[in-house]
């Protein structure tokens, strides 16, 4: 795959001399295009605009093609576009090219890798402390969710499988849902279910509400087998439910207050799942999460803390998205498609001033630092390197294939100081706020000056490629920009850099290294924008 | 509404740039952007004897029988070839035969031979030993270093440029040291190798890049940061610029000097041993001199399931050299009285040697009884606390649970055990567990604490 990319790069560079004559980018049009939020592209835009008008807020312009291609790759597949992908998109003159790109990305293999990572955070897929799934089970669980995402499994089926599964943690991976928590008590499972599927913190509910929900998980049993670390999750009739043993039906109350009588031979988890997937909060929860995954900000924020005193910033928008999600048969890709094709999603990130209200109401695409895994993958793509991941304990050792990208890591326990420094979630609780994308001086030290980064840049495939042969300086500059920032350089940038290159005389290598280093450390590289 | 978009920093009182640098260097996550935790209550804590802790974390679980709890009478099946423990400079205390230098320093430290928690899993036992808490609840507690950096760090008047909690050289991994306190209280891991010159502390010291080139590159970056120029008022841009300036104050400023071991006499470096562990001990002493309150030396290589005796012959002399020189050097500089040295791992190792293949003379995990060592910071030396039975398999008397050792360290550091630990969910949690938490305890180590 990498050599193919390099080959494509070669072709691009051959074109570059010509292109430079035809493509001239000015700073003014660098991040924005001339379009605006009106006329609306779909109902999302209408609802967002109505809110902005009510608040007398002016939205940003639509983003430029260069910004869009980079944004949509990073947001949909967690992957940096290659130089050729960016360039082909920018030069494509067809009118429906954004919608067409969205479709292509929704069917890429990396789509499942990236979203399995997000789901891995929610489902706490981790071999070791404090979740202790054990490596085999973590791998099986990850593969299961990856397959479900690749086949676009409807969310209601996904939820039902996770909540009701019985069997071996190795053979029937969704049983790991009930294992992936520190407190495997009925109340502990109830809290996890409420957090994951309702976006609510059951520990803040009235105490009898939590106890009522716990009733549905009172018969979850766990037992070991002769196989090392195998565990069976099963419907345990004998567990804390004397009624079930003597054959009398049990009574339970759903979180919305509805009462139900459960026959003694029925696993109460299945009764709960029936209720859950028909409950409007289930759709609201996932509609809000999907929105926040693409905008970095929920309509209800924190996304897993729905409660009466934490209302949505745009209730009509949330209701519309939840309705669309339920109406599509819980088709997550369809919801992504709807959001990605809105003009709201395609707004520029450039809106002068501080604008906290504008950001909160989606009048501008918010800047945010790349996820740890996405950032290191992007750097590795430029460098032509791979991270070496392995896990020395517990025995037997876990080896991760060399060519596995960081977004595809199956197990949150795999040690990596880079990922930890850049805020990979510990997967202890499943709360989305565990992922920390705030910038810090320590992270800056790493990117600006660590030995590892210096080596990656110095020996990078990008530098090697640009300085091999007798490439002209303007071509080198354009090639590096396309590969790193997914756009052509502006005239001013060309000028600055040509002057910088001149200082080094005939040497191309050192100024190219400096250029790659500088762009990796620029906000445009490190932030979604 | 959203911690990552809005500038929480602006709601705080303005602080000087240097102060901001100090604060942000605190952890990998720096900047305190979402810091809702405050720990000023520690200011009123009891008087402290100790100012700093050097934790020598014996990652993997060091064997108690071959180090601080020898059992020659138990025979070959228990002690293998290491059957001749040596007398120390404190009469009645014997330690493993591979530790002749530590044997001459026994008056400086005390040995606990009755540590226990009963867990044999690395992660869980690491958590137990370093937090004193039982795993399994909904919360993950912070370990000692994070609590000390909370109590003795920037919020309590610490002013250093180096973060208050430093790990030499790699973090433990797979165990979130800061727990619910959040990533602001994670340690700063140096990376690099202190044996090499220069000691390339990750991000701070980049060998082969001149100061001039650093400056040229910084200027180039500044010119090319087009998005940042387009959004001068955006809070993310402000945060990014601030973090970058702080990083450069470390790279081009004087933050890096503490790691420059060429300022030490070569003879002293030799005495510590030109090993990663030995030189880490020396760096730890330099950090203590500059007021860093908590330093962990993450010393791996002690998970000796197989062929343990050859491994101990290789590794213990290195440990002996580094640790004994550290104690001596701290003592000579008058720092031992205010610096706790805590040696120990997550558990001990099976007393009975596994001679069969594939272990070929190895030892497994053993949480039922193991050893720890404490020196300095007001702890008396030359004592032994508790004992294991004749074969080192059970606690014989005076069980010491992790919480007892941790609580004793907090007491010497002047950290009030009842102080509340701030947490995002606002739950009532204190530095030390309360009776209702049901944590087993054998009591603080009064035997070696001055009244």
Interface residues (C-beta under 8 A of the other chain):
Chain A: X27 X30 X31 X128 X129 X130 X132 X182 X183 X188 X191 X203 X296 X297 X301 X313 X349 X350 X352 X353 X354 X356 X359 X360 X366 X367 X368 X369 X391 X393 X394 X395 X413 X415 X416 X417 X420 X421 X423 X426 X428 X429 X433 X436 X437 X438 X439 X440 X441 X442 X443 X444 X445 X446 X448 X449 X450 X451 X452 X454 X490 X493 X496 X497 X500 X514 X515 X517 X518 X519 X521 X522 X523 X524 X526 X527 X529
Chain B: X1 X2 X3 X4 X5 X6 X7 X21 X24 X25 X27 X28 X29 X30 X31 X33 X34 X121 X122 X123 X124 X126 X127 X135 X136 X137 X138 X140 X170 X171 X173 X174 X175 X176 X182 X183 X186 X188 X189 X191 X192 X200 X202 X203 X204 X206 X207 X208 X209 X214 X216 X217 X220 X221 X223 X224 X225 X226 X227 X228 X230 X231 X233 X234 X235 X236 X237 X239 X240 X243 X244 X246 X247 X248 X250 X251 X303 X305 X425
